[in-house]
Amino acid sequence: MQTMKRTIIGVLALVAIAAAGGYYFYSQPRGGEAPAGTDKSAGKGGKGDRKGGNVPVVTSAAATADVGVLLDGLGSVTPVATVTVRSRVDGQLMKLAFKEGQVVRAGDLLAEIDPRPAQVQLATAEGQLARDQSLLKNAQIDLDRYKTLFQQDSIARQQLDTQDALVRQYEATVKMDRASIDSARLQLDYSRVTAPISGRLGLRQVDLGNIVRAGDASGLVVITQLQPITVIFSIAEDSLPPVMKKLQAGEKLQVSALDRAGKTQLASGMLITVDNQIDPATGTVKLKAQFANEDLALFPNQFVNVRMLVDTKVGATVIPAAAVQRGTPGTFVYAVDPETKMVSVRQVKLGPAQGETVSVEEGIKPGTLVVVDGADKLREGAVVEMVVRDNTPPKEGPRRKGKGAEAGTPEEKAKRWQEINARIDKGEFGEEIKKLPEEERKQRMRELRSRKQQ
């Protein structure tokens, strides 16, 4: 029993010694690791992020600038006037004096209707007038004679009054004849169809030789006025009060029409009016702006994005829009102390934005450095390292040289092959290759280049 106890105690002692040795082995630093309790980042900038080192960020200083208060809306280009040109007389279409898509001025000749029916009516009316004028003249002569006889008491008063009534009847007939002449001349004028407004013609609706009528719904052609032209767009009803205030004060509000992507400005104009009611279904109101459209950039029924300048904030504090952060504190930015390089969170109240900048009404002052890149790794009190973003475009290095006619753009390849083809035709590469078609010539030239390179 004593021997067994000694053996067990010895084994336990060996186990304790092995455990102590293992703990000592694994507790020693290995591979240059810092001992426990030391801060390895202490030599790399002191306070930094928890993983060691200062956080590299790109900063920008808040500046002062004039910022426009803009209202955006969706609009459609609407012509000032659109006219369907119709014939005002019935007849055969004898002449078309326009081309489709042509720009015309008011009064320009567009078409001619067969004028002969109107000419016949005019001649008939003129003949009727000549006849009635002769009858009137004869009746007036008789009236003068009857007046003399009545004074001599040779005829009755009734006969004189009857002749006087006959003269008046012929006078009325002559007036009717003159009206008939004017009507015939008007019909003759209507046989020449002219442009009622200035604008651009659309597609022709009828071909030469057809019989056209005054009641045709499609007409001859449609004219659309393009200069000036208007855009009708909508804004929210909450944005209407400042707009009405400006209009009532007699101010002109500048309006820009942009393309579908909202990046390219197509035209610039002025707001001319506001609709008299708000659409209750959408809560929007329609506005109309007018554009000179000198370069014809706007086309009827074209969809455009509209941007209207309502006001301008002078001397506003502006920062890049990329500096604005949103989270639990609300809207904030990371401000950097230029001396200590320490970050602080500043809650800001944003104003109107313009392009890639946004104005700040409260929270920071002009000159404050704000983080525009690298903010995802920041926290309150972190120390940062400000780096400069290189915005210069990369320089083009030397172009990689190709082999013969296979290098460069397709235009360069074609030009080089033309030069090589001309040399082949001159016989520089032998008479045999001159007889080959173009594809076989190319293949033969590739084989020649391969042999030279070998």
C-alpha positions as CSV (number, residue, x, y, z in Angstrom):
1,M,0.0,0.0,0.0
2,Q,2.8,2.4,0.8
3,T,4.5,1.7,-2.5
4,M,1.3,2.3,-4.4
5,K,0.7,5.6,-2.7
6,R,4.3,6.8,-3.5
7,T,3.7,5.8,-7.2
8,I,0.5,7.8,-7.4
9,I,2.1,10.9,-5.8
10,G,5.0,10.7,-8.2
11,V,2.7,10.5,-11.2
12,L,0.6,13.5,-10.0
13,A,3.8,15.5,-9.5
14,L,5.0,14.8,-13.0
15,V,1.6,15.9,-14.4
16,A,1.8,19.1,-12.4
17,I,5.3,19.8,-13.7
18,A,4.2,19.2,-17.4
19,A,1.2,21.5,-17.0
20,A,3.4,24.3,-15.6
21,G,5.9,23.9,-18.5
22,G,3.1,24.0,-21.1
23,Y,1.6,27.1,-19.6
24,Y,5.0,28.8,-19.7
25,F,5.6,27.8,-23.3
26,Y,2.3,29.0,-24.6
27,S,2.3,32.2,-22.5
28,Q,5.6,33.5,-24.1
29,P,5.3,35.9,-27.1
30,R,6.1,34.3,-30.5
31,G,7.0,35.7,-33.9
32,G,7.6,39.3,-32.7
33,E,4.1,39.6,-31.0
34,A,3.9,42.3,-28.4
35,P,3.5,41.1,-24.8
36,A,0.1,41.2,-23.2
37,G,-0.7,44.6,-21.8
38,T,1.2,46.6,-24.4
39,D,-0.4,48.8,-27.2
40,K,1.2,48.0,-30.5
41,S,-0.6,50.9,-32.1
42,A,1.1,53.4,-29.8
43,G,3.9,53.9,-32.2
44,K,1.6,54.6,-35.1
45,G,-0.2,57.7,-34.2
46,G,-1.6,57.3,-30.7
47,K,-5.3,57.6,-30.8
48,G,-6.6,55.9,-34.0
49,D,-9.2,53.4,-34.8
50,R,-9.3,50.3,-32.7
51,K,-7.5,48.3,-35.2
52,G,-4.5,50.5,-35.1
53,G,-3.4,53.6,-37.1
54,N,-5.3,56.8,-38.1
55,V,-8.2,56.5,-40.5
56,P,-7.4,58.0,-43.9
57,V,-10.1,60.3,-45.1
58,V,-10.7,62.9,-47.8
59,T,-12.0,66.3,-46.5
60,S,-13.4,69.4,-48.0
61,A,-13.9,72.9,-46.5
62,A,-17.3,74.4,-46.2
63,A,-17.6,77.4,-48.5
64,T,-19.8,80.3,-49.1
65,A,-21.8,80.6,-52.3
66,D,-25.1,81.7,-53.8
67,V,-27.6,78.8,-53.9
68,G,-30.7,78.8,-56.1
69,V,-34.0,77.5,-54.7
70,L,-35.2,75.2,-57.4
71,L,-38.5,73.4,-58.0
72,D,-38.5,70.3,-60.2
73,G,-41.4,69.0,-62.2
74,L,-42.4,66.8,-65.2
75,G,-43.6,68.5,-68.3
76,S,-44.7,68.1,-71.9
77,V,-43.9,70.4,-74.7
78,T,-47.1,72.1,-76.1
79,P,-47.1,74.3,-79.2
80,V,-48.7,77.8,-78.9
81,A,-50.9,77.1,-81.9
82,T,-51.7,74.0,-84.0
83,V,-53.9,74.5,-87.1
84,T,-55.4,71.9,-89.4
85,V,-55.4,73.5,-92.8
86,R,-58.6,72.8,-94.7
87,S,-60.0,73.9,-98.0
88,R,-62.9,76.4,-97.8
89,V,-64.3,75.4,-101.2
90,D,-65.0,72.2,-102.9
91,G,-63.0,71.2,-106.0
92,Q,-60.1,69.3,-107.4
93,L,-56.6,69.8,-105.9
94,M,-54.6,71.2,-108.7
95,K,-51.3,72.2,-107.1
96,L,-49.3,71.6,-103.8
97,A,-46.9,74.4,-103.1
98,F,-45.2,72.9,-100.0
99,K,-42.9,70.1,-98.9
100,E,-43.6,68.0,-95.8
101,G,-41.7,69.3,-92.8
102,Q,-41.2,72.8,-94.4
103,V,-41.2,75.9,-92.2
104,V,-43.7,78.4,-93.6
105,R,-44.8,82.0,-92.7
106,A,-48.3,83.2,-92.4
107,G,-49.7,84.0,-95.9
108,D,-47.5,81.6,-97.8
109,L,-49.2,79.6,-100.6
110,L,-49.8,76.0,-99.7
111,A,-52.2,74.6,-102.4
112,E,-54.5,75.6,-105.2
113,I,-58.0,74.3,-105.8
114,D,-59.5,74.3,-109.3
115,P,-60.5,78.0,-109.7
116,R,-62.7,77.7,-112.8
117,P,-66.1,77.2,-110.9
118,A,-65.4,80.4,-109.0
119,Q,-64.4,82.3,-112.1
120,V,-67.7,81.3,-113.8
121,Q,-69.7,82.5,-110.8
122,L,-67.8,85.8,-110.9
123,A,-68.5,86.3,-114.6
124,T,-72.2,85.5,-114.1
125,A,-72.5,88.0,-111.2
126,E,-70.7,90.7,-113.2
127,G,-73.1,90.2,-116.1
128,Q,-76.1,90.3,-113.8
129,L,-74.8,93.6,-112.3
130,A,-74.4,95.2,-115.7
131,R,-78.0,94.3,-116.7
132,D,-79.5,95.6,-113.5
133,Q,-77.5,98.8,-113.6
134,S,-79.0,99.4,-117.1
135,L,-82.5,98.8,-115.8
136,L,-81.8,101.1,-112.8
137,K,-80.5,103.9,-115.1
138,N,-83.6,103.6,-117.3
139,A,-85.9,103.7,-114.3
140,Q,-84.2,106.8,-113.0
141,I,-84.7,108.6,-116.3
142,D,-88.4,107.7,-116.2
143,L,-88.6,109.0,-112.7
144,D,-87.1,112.3,-113.6
145,R,-89.6,112.6,-116.5
146,Y,-92.5,111.7,-114.2
147,K,-91.5,114.4,-111.8
148,T,-91.6,117.0,-114.5
149,L,-95.0,115.8,-115.7
150,F,-96.3,115.8,-112.1
151,Q,-95.3,119.4,-111.6
152,Q,-97.3,120.2,-114.8
153,D,-100.2,118.3,-113.4
154,S,-100.1,115.9,-116.3
155,I,-99.9,112.6,-114.4
156,A,-101.3,111.3,-111.1
157,R,-99.3,111.2,-107.9
158,Q,-99.7,107.4,-107.9
159,Q,-97.8,106.9,-111.1
160,L,-94.9,109.0,-109.8
161,D,-94.8,107.0,-106.6
162,T,-94.8,103.7,-108.5
163,Q,-91.9,104.8,-110.6
164,D,-90.0,105.9,-107.5
165,A,-90.5,102.5,-105.9
166,L,-89.3,100.8,-109.1
167,V,-86.0,102.8,-108.9
168,R,-85.5,101.8,-105.4
169,Q,-86.1,98.2,-106.3
170,Y,-83.5,98.3,-109.0
171,E,-81.0,100.0,-106.6
172,A,-81.5,97.0,-104.2
173,T,-81.0,94.6,-107.0
174,V,-77.7,96.3,-108.0
175,K,-76.5,96.0,-104.3
176,M,-77.3,92.3,-104.4
177,D,-75.4,91.9,-107.7
178,R,-72.4,93.5,-106.2
179,A,-72.6,91.2,-103.2
180,S,-72.7,88.3,-105.5
181,I,-69.6,89.5,-107.2
182,D,-67.8,89.9,-103.9
183,S,-68.9,86.3,-103.0
184,A,-67.6,85.0,-106.3
185,R,-64.3,86.8,-105.8
186,L,-64.0,85.4,-102.2
187,Q,-64.6,81.9,-103.5
188,L,-61.9,82.6,-106.1
189,D,-59.5,83.7,-103.3
190,Y,-60.4,80.6,-101.3
191,S,-59.2,78.4,-104.2
192,R,-55.7,79.5,-103.2
193,V,-55.0,77.9,-99.8
194,T,-52.5,79.9,-97.7
195,A,-50.9,79.3,-94.3
196,P,-52.9,80.9,-91.5
197,I,-50.0,80.9,-89.1
198,S,-46.2,80.6,-89.2
199,G,-44.9,77.2,-88.2
200,R,-43.7,73.8,-89.3
201,L,-45.8,71.7,-91.7
202,G,-46.5,68.0,-90.9
203,L,-47.2,65.2,-93.3
204,R,-49.4,65.7,-96.3
205,Q,-53.0,64.4,-95.8
206,V,-54.2,64.4,-99.4
207,D,-52.5,63.8,-102.8
208,L,-52.6,65.9,-105.9
209,G,-55.6,65.4,-108.1
210,N,-58.1,64.4,-105.4
211,I,-61.4,66.2,-104.9
212,V,-61.2,68.1,-101.6
213,R,-64.2,69.4,-99.7
214,A,-64.7,72.0,-97.1
215,G,-66.0,69.4,-94.6
216,D,-63.0,67.1,-94.8
217,A,-61.9,66.4,-91.2
218,S,-58.3,65.5,-92.0
219,G,-57.7,68.7,-94.0
220,L,-54.7,69.2,-96.3
221,V,-51.9,69.5,-93.7
222,V,-51.3,70.4,-90.1
223,I,-49.2,73.5,-89.1
224,T,-47.6,73.6,-85.7
225,Q,-46.0,76.8,-84.3
226,L,-42.6,76.0,-82.9
227,Q,-41.2,79.5,-82.2
228,P,-42.0,80.3,-79.5
229,I,-43.2,77.2,-77.8
230,T,-44.5,76.4,-74.4
231,V,-44.0,73.6,-71.8
232,I,-46.8,72.7,-69.4
233,F,-45.6,71.1,-66.2
234,S,-46.8,70.3,-62.7
235,I,-45.6,71.1,-59.2
236,A,-46.8,70.1,-55.7
237,E,-49.5,72.4,-54.2
238,D,-47.2,73.0,-51.2
239,S,-44.7,74.7,-53.5
240,L,-47.3,77.0,-55.1
241,P,-47.3,79.9,-52.5
242,P,-43.8,81.2,-53.2
243,V,-44.4,81.0,-56.9
244,M,-47.6,83.0,-56.7
245,K,-45.9,85.5,-54.5
246,K,-43.2,86.1,-57.1
247,L,-45.8,86.3,-60.0
248,Q,-48.0,88.8,-58.1
249,A,-44.9,90.9,-57.5
250,G,-44.3,91.0,-61.3
251,E,-41.1,89.0,-61.2
252,K,-40.0,86.7,-64.0
253,L,-39.2,83.2,-62.9
254,Q,-36.5,81.4,-65.0
255,V,-37.4,77.9,-66.2
256,S,-35.1,75.3,-67.7
257,A,-36.2,72.4,-69.8
258,L,-33.9,69.3,-69.5
259,D,-33.8,66.0,-71.3
260,R,-35.4,62.7,-70.1
261,A,-32.3,61.9,-68.0
262,G,-32.4,65.4,-66.4
263,K,-28.7,66.1,-67.2
264,T,-28.7,68.1,-70.4
265,Q,-30.4,71.5,-70.6
266,L,-32.4,71.8,-73.8
267,A,-33.7,75.3,-73.5
268,S,-34.2,78.2,-71.1
269,G,-37.4,80.3,-70.8
270,M,-39.7,82.1,-68.5
271,L,-42.9,81.2,-66.5
272,I,-45.9,82.9,-68.0
273,T,-48.9,81.6,-66.1
274,V,-50.4,79.3,-63.5
275,D,-53.6,77.3,-63.9
276,N,-56.6,78.4,-61.9
277,Q,-57.2,75.2,-59.9
278,I,-55.4,72.4,-58.2
279,D,-55.9,68.8,-59.3
280,P,-57.5,67.1,-56.2
281,A,-56.5,63.6,-57.4
282,T,-52.8,64.4,-57.5
283,G,-52.4,67.5,-55.3
284,T,-50.5,69.3,-58.1
285,V,-51.1,72.4,-60.1
286,K,-50.2,73.0,-63.7
287,L,-47.9,75.8,-64.9
288,K,-47.0,77.1,-68.3
289,A,-43.6,78.4,-69.4
290,Q,-42.6,79.8,-72.7
291,F,-39.4,79.2,-74.6
292,A,-38.0,81.0,-77.7
293,N,-36.8,77.7,-79.1
294,E,-34.5,79.3,-81.6
295,D,-32.6,76.1,-82.2
296,L,-35.8,74.0,-82.3
297,A,-34.5,71.8,-79.5
298,L,-38.0,71.4,-78.2
299,F,-40.6,69.4,-80.2
300,P,-44.4,69.2,-79.6
301,N,-45.5,66.5,-77.1
302,Q,-41.8,65.9,-76.1
303,F,-41.3,64.8,-72.5
304,V,-39.0,67.1,-70.5
305,N,-37.8,67.5,-67.0
306,V,-38.5,71.1,-65.8
307,R,-36.4,73.0,-63.3
308,M,-37.7,76.4,-62.1
309,L,-35.6,78.9,-60.1
310,V,-37.9,80.4,-57.4
311,D,-35.3,82.2,-55.3
312,T,-31.6,82.6,-54.6
313,K,-30.0,82.3,-51.2
314,V,-27.1,84.7,-51.2
315,G,-24.0,83.8,-49.1
316,A,-25.2,80.4,-48.0
317,T,-22.8,77.9,-46.5
318,V,-22.3,75.0,-48.9
319,I,-20.7,71.6,-48.6
320,P,-20.4,68.6,-50.9
321,A,-23.5,66.4,-50.8
322,A,-21.2,63.4,-50.2
323,A,-20.4,64.8,-46.7
324,V,-23.9,64.5,-45.5
325,Q,-24.6,61.4,-43.3
326,R,-27.9,60.1,-42.0
327,G,-28.4,57.9,-39.0
328,T,-29.6,57.8,-35.4
329,P,-28.6,61.4,-34.7
330,G,-30.5,62.5,-37.8
331,T,-28.7,64.4,-40.5
332,F,-25.0,65.1,-39.6
333,V,-21.5,65.5,-40.9
334,Y,-18.1,64.5,-39.5
335,A,-16.1,67.7,-38.8
336,V,-12.3,67.5,-38.5
337,D,-10.2,69.8,-36.3
338,P,-7.3,70.8,-38.6
339,E,-4.9,71.0,-35.6
340,T,-5.6,67.8,-33.7
341,K,-7.0,65.8,-36.6
342,M,-9.8,64.7,-34.3
343,V,-13.3,64.0,-35.6
344,S,-16.5,65.4,-34.1
345,V,-20.1,64.7,-35.1
346,R,-22.1,67.9,-36.1
347,Q,-25.8,67.7,-36.6
348,V,-26.8,70.0,-39.5
349,K,-30.0,71.5,-40.9
350,L,-29.9,71.3,-44.7
351,G,-31.2,73.8,-47.1
352,P,-31.7,73.7,-50.9
353,A,-29.3,71.6,-53.0
354,Q,-27.7,72.5,-56.3
355,G,-25.9,70.0,-58.3
356,E,-23.4,68.1,-56.2
357,T,-23.4,70.7,-53.3
358,V,-26.0,71.3,-50.6
359,S,-26.5,74.3,-48.4
360,V,-26.4,74.1,-44.6
361,E,-28.6,76.4,-42.6
362,E,-27.4,75.3,-39.1
363,G,-24.6,73.2,-37.7
364,I,-21.3,74.4,-39.3
365,K,-19.7,77.6,-40.5
366,P,-17.7,78.4,-43.6
367,G,-14.2,77.0,-43.5
368,T,-15.1,73.9,-41.4
369,L,-13.5,70.8,-42.7
370,V,-15.9,68.0,-43.3
371,V,-15.3,64.4,-44.3
372,V,-16.4,63.5,-47.9
373,D,-14.8,60.1,-48.2
374,G,-13.9,57.4,-45.6
375,A,-16.7,58.3,-43.2
376,D,-17.8,54.6,-42.8
377,K,-14.9,53.9,-40.4
378,L,-15.3,57.0,-38.2
379,R,-16.6,57.5,-34.7
380,E,-16.8,60.4,-32.3
381,G,-13.2,61.4,-31.2
382,A,-11.4,59.4,-33.8
383,V,-8.1,60.8,-35.1
384,V,-7.8,60.8,-38.9
385,E,-5.2,61.2,-41.5
386,M,-6.2,63.6,-44.3
387,V,-5.3,62.5,-47.7
388,V,-5.7,64.4,-51.0
389,R,-7.8,62.8,-53.7
390,D,-6.1,62.8,-57.1
391,N,-8.7,64.0,-59.6
392,T,-6.3,64.4,-62.5
393,P,-7.0,62.1,-65.4
394,P,-4.5,59.4,-66.0
395,K,-1.9,60.2,-68.7
396,E,-1.9,58.0,-71.7
397,G,1.1,55.8,-71.8
398,P,2.8,54.7,-75.0
399,R,0.5,52.8,-77.3
400,R,1.1,49.2,-77.5
401,K,2.6,48.4,-80.9
402,G,1.0,45.8,-82.9
403,K,2.2,43.8,-85.9
404,G,1.8,45.3,-89.3
405,A,-1.7,46.0,-90.5
406,E,-3.3,44.2,-87.5
407,A,-2.6,47.0,-85.0
408,G,-4.6,50.2,-84.3
409,T,-8.2,51.1,-84.9
410,P,-10.2,49.7,-87.8
411,E,-9.7,53.0,-89.7
412,E,-6.0,52.8,-89.2
413,K,-5.9,49.2,-90.3
414,A,-7.9,50.1,-93.4
415,K,-5.5,53.0,-94.2
416,R,-2.4,50.9,-93.8
417,W,-3.8,48.1,-95.9
418,Q,-4.5,50.5,-98.7
419,E,-0.9,51.6,-98.6
420,I,0.3,48.0,-98.6
421,N,-2.1,47.2,-101.5
422,A,-0.7,50.0,-103.5
423,R,2.8,48.7,-103.0
424,I,1.7,45.2,-104.1
425,D,0.2,46.7,-107.3
426,K,3.5,48.4,-108.0
427,G,5.3,45.0,-107.8
428,E,7.4,45.5,-104.7
429,F,6.5,42.0,-103.4
430,G,6.7,40.1,-106.7
431,E,4.5,39.6,-109.7
432,E,2.8,36.5,-108.3
433,I,1.1,38.2,-105.4
434,K,-0.3,40.9,-107.7
435,K,-2.5,38.3,-109.4
436,L,-4.1,37.1,-106.1
437,P,-7.4,38.3,-104.8
438,E,-7.5,40.6,-101.7
439,E,-8.0,37.9,-99.0
440,E,-5.2,35.8,-100.4
441,R,-3.0,38.9,-100.6
442,K,-3.6,39.5,-96.9
443,Q,-2.7,35.9,-96.1
444,R,0.5,36.1,-98.1
445,M,1.6,39.3,-96.4
446,R,1.0,37.7,-93.0
447,E,3.3,34.8,-94.0
448,L,6.0,37.3,-95.2
449,R,5.8,39.1,-91.9
450,S,6.2,35.8,-89.9
451,R,9.3,34.9,-91.9
452,K,10.9,38.2,-91.3
453,Q,10.2,38.0,-87.5
454,Q,11.8,34.6,-87.4
